């Protein structure tokens, strides 16, 4: 029988890593869904399983993971994409005008439609940031979506702690300007 992976190591294959990390993936998915509206149509289990399917793909392009932190950073990115895709589908069904901008901290109090709109806007801004500075975008994914600490983010991305802190501050500022351009004037 294989020994369980050490805290810093994970099996290189998604199918092999998944069972041993399932409970932690559920916790990550639960954190993502806590930001969503009550009654969200995706359950924690569904989000974890959908992330697994996306990480596994067709089996020909399995992602190799450097360590646990790297695995969870990629899993968080996958969950983010799933939730954004879900929000886009919801928004397309209930498209309406008059959307308003709100601070990210206020997302918990928003209605489902507003939350979906903000999530889509954040994803679009993050994609623009990735085109300008891919590392800053990855820092945001690690910190905001994966819930990694500054140290874990630096480790996952193979950068220094000071660089991770600086990138996080710059990225937050840039995203805020993108999401709330009226706040500048």
C-alpha positions, 0 to 999 in steps of 0.5 A, a space after each residue: 500500500 502506498 504511503 500518504 503524501 507528506 504535507 509538502 508533497 502530492 502525487 503528480 497525477 490528479 486522479 492519484 492526488 484527489 482522494 487524499 486531498 478531497 476534504 481540503 478541496 471541499 473546504 476550499 470549495 466551501 470558502 468559494 461558495 460562502 461568497 455566493 448567494 444563499 441557495 446557490 445552485 452549485 453545491 460544495 460537492 458539485 464544485 469539487 467534482 467539477 474542478 476535478 473533471 476540469 483538472 483531469 481533462 481528457 487524461 492526455 494533458 494531466 497537469 504536474 503539480 510541484 507541491 500541495 500549494 501549487 495543487 491548491 492554487 490550480 484547484 482554486 483557479 479551476 473553481 473560480 472559472 467554474 463559478 464565473 461560467 456559472 455566473 455568466 450563464 445566470 446573468 445571460 438568463 436574467 440579463 438586465 440593465 442598471 447594474 451597480 458597482 459595489 466594494 468587494 467587501 460588500 459582496 456578501 450582502 448582494 442579491 444573486 444577480 448583482 453577485 454574479 455580475 460582480 464576479 464576472 466583472 472581477 474575472 474580466 478585470 483579472 483577465 486584463 491584469 493577466 495580459 499586463 502582468 501574469 504574475 500579479 494575476 496569479 498572486 490574486 488567484 492564490 490570495 483571493 480565490 485559494 485563500 493562501 497566505 502571503 508565504 504560501 503564495 510566494 512559495 506556490 509561485 516561486 517568488 520572494 515574500 516581498 515580491 508577493 506582498 508588493 504584487 498583491 498590493 499593486 494588483 488590488 489597487 489596479 483591480 479596484 481602479 478597473 472595477 470602480 473607475 468612478 472612484 478616481 474622479 
